[in-house]
Amino acid sequence: MSDTAEQADQAHQAEAAEERGARLRERRVAAHRGARRVLVSPGFSATLRERLALLDGAAELYDLDEPSDLYGNGVVEALEEKVAALFGTEAAAFFPTGTMAQQVALRCWAGRTGNPVVALHGLSHPEMHERNAFSRVSGLRPVRVTSEPRLPTADEVRDFEEPFGALMLELPLREAGFVLPTWEELTEVVEAARERDAVVHFDGARLWESTVHFGRPLAEIAGLADSVYVSFYKSLKGYGGAALAGPRTLVEEARAWRHRYGGAVFQQFPTVLSALAGLERELPRLPEYVAHARVVAAALREGFAAAGLPWARVHPEEPHTHEFQVWLPYDADVVGEAAVRQGEETGTLLFSRGWSTPGPGLAITEVGVDIAGLDWTADEVKAAVADFAARLEA
């Protein structure tokens, strides 16, 4: 076969694989929506009508007879005040996206420290999912303290070979399995950064659910850092949006940069009301989700062992949050098909998220537990694993 023909064949195979993946995603979304039993509610794949239902009872969250917001006043300010109170900071600013919030925060800190270098983890969100935005847009220079599937250690921060103005810590670190350090490890890492005259910024997109693992309230956790970013649409299931919390002078400057970055949105009341709903309804439930995720994780491990799978891993073995990873020794398309067929044929969807391939013959997915999964007993999880494993072997 000529080089041209081989390239054409490879392109055709890649296109066919992409089409198969798209069809499987469509089936998975449909199976999730139609399933009677799931561990996590459909969330972002819900219909517009279902998503709008988040605002049912909004009058209990904010006076709907007040004037609507304009460029960040009114209900937006009310949300900002609530976030600042939750985290014990002087102020907070609402942003349309977390990507914008963190770029703004870190460029503000760079101006104060005189150093545009941001030390971070190689698996952190800006490195994995933001198209090099720190360097391309904000004049920052990210450097990787480590790429190991854990948070950086105090020694790694202390002994890093070049100066940096800010240390950014993603808590929890999603790509490594939603993992968190111990409280002692976290305080030591922060102290190591302080020894180097660096500020500490928490990428806390999912910080809300870290209180169980740390055994500390949000304000005490946030109190370790100089600034904190949080998301309203991940754990809290809002329509979108983020907040940056920290010293008043930093937040005031961040608001100026928010305008420059195009984040001064005319009206944001639907998103802000959904964030208030998340704080009121989902935030108090997160500890229960975390506790039950640990029950589910243990049942998954026992179910895989009973099914005789040659190798399976739940990571972390005891989840640090209400989300964790499952690793299986199969190609991703094989386990993805088995998972979707289980949902389609039984109405029970054990694995509702996509599978990826970190290496040959390995598949990984994320498992989350929310209100939809609280009524699953350990025995029911094991039964679902047995049914899934049978389809997998078949």
VMD Tcl script that draws the C-alpha trace (Angstrom):
set ca {
  {0.00 0.00 0.00}
  {1.37 3.42 -0.95}
  {1.89 6.14 1.65}
  {-1.01 8.10 0.19}
  {-3.34 5.11 0.29}
  {-2.26 4.27 3.84}
  {-2.90 7.85 4.98}
  {-6.33 7.76 3.34}
  {-7.11 4.46 5.07}
  {-6.03 5.85 8.44}
  {-8.15 8.95 7.90}
  {-11.14 6.76 7.02}
  {-10.65 4.66 10.14}
  {-10.38 7.75 12.30}
  {-13.57 9.18 10.79}
  {-15.42 5.90 11.31}
  {-14.25 5.76 14.94}
  {-15.43 9.33 15.50}
  {-18.86 8.48 14.06}
  {-19.12 5.39 16.29}
  {-18.18 7.51 19.29}
  {-20.79 10.13 18.43}
  {-23.51 7.49 18.09}
  {-22.52 5.91 21.39}
  {-22.67 9.31 23.11}
  {-26.16 9.89 21.74}
  {-27.28 6.47 22.97}
  {-25.68 7.06 26.39}
  {-27.50 10.38 26.82}
  {-30.80 8.78 25.76}
  {-30.22 5.82 28.10}
  {-29.43 8.20 30.97}
  {-32.59 10.18 30.40}
  {-34.75 7.07 30.09}
  {-33.25 4.99 32.90}
  {-35.24 4.24 36.03}
  {-32.13 3.82 38.20}
  {-29.04 6.02 37.98}
  {-26.36 7.05 40.46}
  {-26.32 10.67 39.31}
  {-29.13 12.73 37.78}
  {-28.88 13.70 34.08}
  {-27.97 17.29 34.88}
  {-26.52 19.01 31.83}
  {-28.23 16.61 29.40}
  {-31.66 17.51 30.75}
  {-34.22 19.29 28.59}
  {-34.69 23.05 28.66}
  {-37.93 22.55 30.58}
  {-36.15 20.46 33.19}
  {-33.34 22.97 33.51}
  {-35.76 25.87 33.87}
  {-37.34 23.98 36.78}
  {-34.26 24.93 38.81}
  {-35.87 28.34 39.20}
  {-39.09 26.95 40.69}
  {-39.44 28.57 44.07}
  {-36.97 31.32 43.17}
  {-39.04 33.78 45.22}
  {-37.72 32.01 48.32}
  {-34.15 32.81 47.24}
  {-34.46 36.49 46.31}
  {-37.15 39.14 46.16}
  {-38.44 38.85 42.60}
  {-40.13 42.23 42.86}
  {-36.73 43.90 43.05}
  {-35.42 45.48 39.82}
  {-33.53 43.14 37.52}
  {-29.74 43.27 37.50}
  {-27.81 45.53 35.14}
  {-24.09 44.95 34.63}
  {-23.56 43.21 37.95}
  {-25.78 44.97 40.48}
  {-28.87 43.77 42.34}
  {-29.16 40.00 42.57}
  {-25.56 39.60 41.36}
  {-24.30 41.63 44.31}
  {-26.47 39.56 46.64}
  {-24.81 36.37 45.38}
  {-21.35 37.92 45.74}
  {-22.06 38.89 49.34}
  {-23.30 35.39 50.11}
  {-20.16 33.79 48.66}
  {-17.86 36.14 50.57}
  {-19.67 35.27 53.80}
  {-19.41 31.53 53.11}
  {-15.66 31.74 52.53}
  {-14.92 34.35 55.17}
  {-13.30 36.73 52.66}
  {-13.60 40.48 52.40}
  {-15.29 40.35 49.00}
  {-16.23 38.18 46.03}
  {-16.94 38.85 42.35}
  {-19.20 36.91 40.01}
  {-17.73 35.82 36.67}
  {-19.43 34.21 33.67}
  {-16.73 31.49 33.52}
  {-14.08 30.00 35.74}
  {-11.50 30.27 32.97}
  {-11.92 34.05 33.02}
  {-12.01 34.25 36.82}
  {-8.72 32.44 37.28}
  {-6.88 34.29 34.54}
  {-7.97 37.59 36.04}
  {-7.05 36.56 39.58}
  {-3.60 35.36 38.63}
  {-2.74 38.33 36.43}
  {-3.76 40.60 39.31}
  {-1.47 38.69 41.63}
  {1.32 38.85 39.02}
  {1.06 42.63 39.08}
  {1.39 42.64 42.85}
  {4.25 40.15 43.10}
  {6.08 41.34 40.00}
  {6.38 37.73 38.83}
  {4.14 36.32 36.04}
  {5.18 32.70 36.72}
  {2.35 30.48 38.01}
  {3.37 27.15 39.55}
  {0.68 24.52 39.05}
  {0.02 20.83 38.53}
  {0.51 19.28 35.10}
  {-2.99 17.76 35.31}
  {-4.71 20.98 36.35}
  {-7.56 22.42 34.32}
  {-5.61 25.34 32.75}
  {-2.96 22.90 31.50}
  {-5.41 20.27 30.22}
  {-8.48 22.11 28.98}
  {-7.90 25.83 28.31}
  {-5.77 25.92 25.13}
  {-2.81 27.57 26.86}
  {-4.94 30.55 27.85}
  {-2.63 31.64 30.67}
  {0.25 32.31 28.28}
  {-1.71 33.18 25.13}
  {-4.16 35.63 26.68}
  {-2.99 36.78 30.08}
  {0.78 37.08 29.84}
  {1.33 34.45 32.51}
  {3.92 31.67 32.36}
  {2.74 28.38 33.84}
  {5.33 25.93 35.17}
  {4.54 22.40 36.30}
  {5.52 21.54 39.85}
  {4.62 17.90 39.20}
  {2.48 15.76 36.90}
  {2.08 12.86 39.33}
  {-1.54 11.80 40.00}
  {-1.64 13.58 43.37}
  {-1.33 17.10 44.69}
  {2.16 18.65 44.88}
  {4.14 18.02 48.05}
  {5.68 20.67 50.27}
  {9.17 19.53 49.27}
  {8.33 19.84 45.57}
  {7.11 23.39 46.11}
  {9.99 24.32 48.39}
  {12.67 22.85 46.09}
  {11.25 23.96 42.74}
  {14.11 25.15 40.56}
  {12.86 28.63 39.61}
  {11.01 31.51 41.28}
  {7.24 31.82 40.90}
  {4.84 34.52 41.97}
  {1.81 32.32 42.60}
  {1.08 28.70 43.41}
  {-2.24 27.43 42.06}
  {-3.71 24.31 43.69}
  {-6.71 22.51 42.15}
  {-8.83 21.13 45.00}
  {-9.88 18.43 44.32}
  {-7.64 17.44 41.39}
  {-10.16 16.03 38.94}
  {-7.90 14.37 36.38}
  {-6.15 12.37 39.12}
  {-9.46 11.00 40.43}
  {-10.95 13.98 42.32}
  {-8.19 13.57 44.91}
  {-7.35 15.83 47.83}
  {-4.32 15.99 50.12}
  {-4.69 15.58 53.85}
  {-5.24 18.76 55.84}
  {-1.71 18.53 57.18}
  {-0.27 18.10 53.68}
  {-2.25 21.06 52.39}
  {-1.12 23.36 55.17}
  {2.50 22.30 54.63}
  {2.28 23.03 50.90}
  {0.83 26.47 51.58}
  {3.56 27.18 54.12}
  {6.21 26.10 51.59}
  {4.82 28.59 49.06}
  {4.81 31.34 51.68}
  {8.47 30.60 52.41}
  {9.14 31.46 48.77}
  {7.16 34.73 49.03}
  {4.53 33.36 46.65}
  {0.79 33.87 46.93}
  {-1.53 30.85 46.96}
  {-4.62 30.59 44.78}
  {-7.12 27.72 45.08}
  {-8.75 26.43 41.90}
  {-11.79 25.33 43.86}
  {-14.23 24.53 41.08}
  {-15.36 21.61 43.24}
  {-14.15 22.91 46.58}
  {-17.69 22.82 47.97}
  {-17.56 19.05 48.60}
  {-14.08 19.00 50.17}
  {-15.31 19.75 53.69}
  {-15.96 16.08 54.52}
  {-12.43 14.95 53.60}
  {-10.73 17.85 55.37}
  {-13.10 17.88 58.32}
  {-13.12 21.67 58.13}
  {-15.73 24.30 57.12}
  {-15.38 26.16 53.83}
  {-14.16 29.34 55.49}
  {-11.29 27.54 57.24}
  {-10.23 25.80 54.01}
  {-10.39 29.03 52.01}
  {-8.54 30.82 54.80}
  {-5.34 29.02 53.82}
  {-5.27 30.73 50.42}
  {-4.91 34.32 49.25}
  {-7.76 33.86 46.76}
  {-10.25 31.17 45.80}
  {-12.27 30.44 42.67}
  {-15.44 28.33 42.83}
  {-17.87 27.10 40.19}
  {-21.65 27.22 40.39}
  {-22.48 24.67 37.69}
  {-20.49 21.58 38.65}
  {-21.41 20.35 42.12}
  {-24.13 22.97 42.61}
  {-25.77 22.29 39.21}
  {-26.40 25.91 38.28}
  {-26.63 27.17 34.71}
  {-23.02 28.36 34.79}
  {-20.94 31.06 36.38}
  {-18.14 31.29 38.91}
  {-16.94 33.46 41.75}
  {-13.56 34.81 42.81}
  {-13.24 35.41 46.55}
  {-10.41 37.20 48.33}
  {-9.19 40.57 49.65}
  {-11.34 43.55 48.72}
  {-8.56 45.33 46.81}
  {-7.91 42.24 44.69}
  {-11.61 41.75 43.96}
  {-12.05 45.41 43.00}
  {-9.18 45.14 40.53}
  {-10.58 41.84 39.27}
  {-13.87 43.57 38.46}
  {-11.99 46.04 36.26}
  {-10.28 43.19 34.42}
  {-13.58 41.31 34.20}
  {-14.89 44.23 32.16}
  {-11.79 44.22 29.94}
  {-12.15 40.48 29.34}
  {-15.76 40.89 28.21}
  {-17.29 39.57 31.42}
  {-19.45 42.60 32.23}
  {-22.65 40.91 31.03}
  {-25.78 43.07 30.65}
  {-28.09 40.78 32.66}
  {-27.26 37.54 34.46}
  {-30.24 36.94 36.73}
  {-31.16 33.44 35.43}
  {-27.65 32.11 36.04}
  {-27.32 33.94 39.35}
  {-30.69 32.67 40.60}
  {-29.65 29.12 39.66}
  {-26.45 29.65 41.66}
  {-28.46 30.81 44.67}
  {-30.64 27.72 44.25}
  {-27.53 25.53 44.25}
  {-26.22 27.14 47.42}
  {-29.60 26.69 49.10}
  {-30.47 23.18 47.89}
  {-27.38 21.30 46.75}
  {-24.66 22.62 49.04}
  {-26.25 21.19 52.23}
  {-26.63 17.78 50.54}
  {-23.01 17.39 49.44}
  {-21.78 15.71 52.66}
  {-24.51 13.08 52.24}
  {-23.46 12.54 48.62}
  {-19.83 12.08 49.70}
  {-20.79 9.58 52.39}
  {-22.88 7.52 50.00}
  {-20.23 7.66 47.27}
  {-18.01 5.74 49.68}
  {-20.71 3.07 50.07}
  {-21.06 2.83 46.30}
  {-17.29 2.67 45.75}
  {-16.89 -0.19 48.23}
  {-19.80 -2.08 46.63}
  {-18.27 -1.60 43.17}
  {-14.97 -3.08 44.35}
  {-16.71 -6.04 45.93}
  {-18.92 -6.52 42.88}
  {-15.99 -6.54 40.45}
  {-14.17 -9.08 42.63}
  {-17.24 -11.33 42.85}
  {-17.72 -11.11 39.09}
  {-14.20 -12.45 38.59}
  {-12.95 -9.61 36.42}
  {-9.21 -10.08 35.89}
  {-8.39 -6.59 37.16}
  {-10.46 -3.61 38.21}
  {-9.76 -0.52 40.24}
  {-11.86 2.05 42.04}
  {-9.78 5.17 42.63}
  {-9.50 6.43 45.28}
  {-10.60 3.29 47.12}
  {-12.40 5.58 49.56}
  {-13.50 8.60 47.50}
  {-12.38 12.01 48.74}
  {-15.50 13.64 47.27}
  {-18.76 12.34 45.79}
  {-16.94 11.60 42.51}
  {-14.24 9.06 41.72}
  {-12.77 6.94 38.92}
  {-13.28 3.34 37.80}
  {-10.56 1.58 35.78}
  {-11.17 -1.64 33.83}
  {-8.88 -3.81 31.64}
  {-10.82 -3.40 28.38}
  {-10.89 -1.01 25.45}
  {-13.07 2.01 26.05}
  {-15.48 1.21 23.21}
  {-16.10 -2.28 24.66}
  {-17.02 -1.10 28.17}
  {-18.87 1.89 26.77}
  {-21.10 -0.37 24.70}
  {-21.75 -2.71 27.63}
  {-22.64 0.21 29.90}
  {-25.08 1.72 27.41}
  {-26.72 -1.64 26.63}
  {-27.29 -2.21 30.33}
  {-29.16 1.07 30.55}
  {-31.12 0.47 27.37}
  {-32.14 -3.09 28.21}
  {-32.68 -2.98 31.97}
  {-33.45 0.64 32.82}
  {-30.51 0.59 35.27}
  {-27.55 2.71 34.17}
  {-24.58 2.02 36.42}
  {-22.02 4.00 34.40}
  {-23.55 7.11 32.87}
  {-20.40 8.95 31.77}
  {-18.11 8.31 28.84}
  {-15.08 6.05 28.90}
  {-11.58 7.02 27.77}
  {-8.44 5.01 27.06}
  {-5.40 6.04 29.15}
  {-3.36 3.17 27.73}
  {-3.65 -0.03 25.63}
  {-6.34 -2.33 26.98}
  {-7.42 0.10 29.70}
  {-10.63 2.08 30.10}
  {-11.45 4.76 32.65}
  {-14.65 6.55 33.58}
  {-15.88 8.89 36.28}
  {-18.64 7.94 38.70}
  {-20.64 10.49 40.64}
  {-23.33 10.15 43.29}
  {-26.03 12.71 43.92}
  {-29.62 12.67 45.11}
  {-30.58 10.18 42.39}
  {-28.18 7.58 43.82}
  {-28.89 7.91 47.54}
  {-31.45 5.10 47.54}
  {-29.05 2.54 46.02}
  {-28.06 -0.07 48.59}
  {-24.69 -1.81 48.46}
  {-26.41 -5.03 47.38}
  {-28.15 -3.25 44.52}
  {-24.84 -1.82 43.33}
  {-23.29 -5.31 43.41}
  {-26.22 -6.76 41.46}
  {-25.83 -4.06 38.82}
  {-22.09 -4.81 38.63}
  {-22.81 -8.52 38.08}
  {-25.22 -7.69 35.24}
  {-22.73 -5.25 33.70}
  {-19.87 -7.75 33.96}
  {-21.94 -10.45 32.26}
  {-22.60 -8.13 29.32}
  {-18.94 -7.21 29.25}
  {-17.79 -10.81 29.05}
  {-20.42 -11.63 26.45}
}
mol new
graphics top color blue
foreach p $ca { graphics top sphere $p radius 0.5 }
foreach p [lrange $ca 0 end-1] q [lrange $ca 1 end] { graphics top cylinder $p $q radius 0.2 }
display resetview
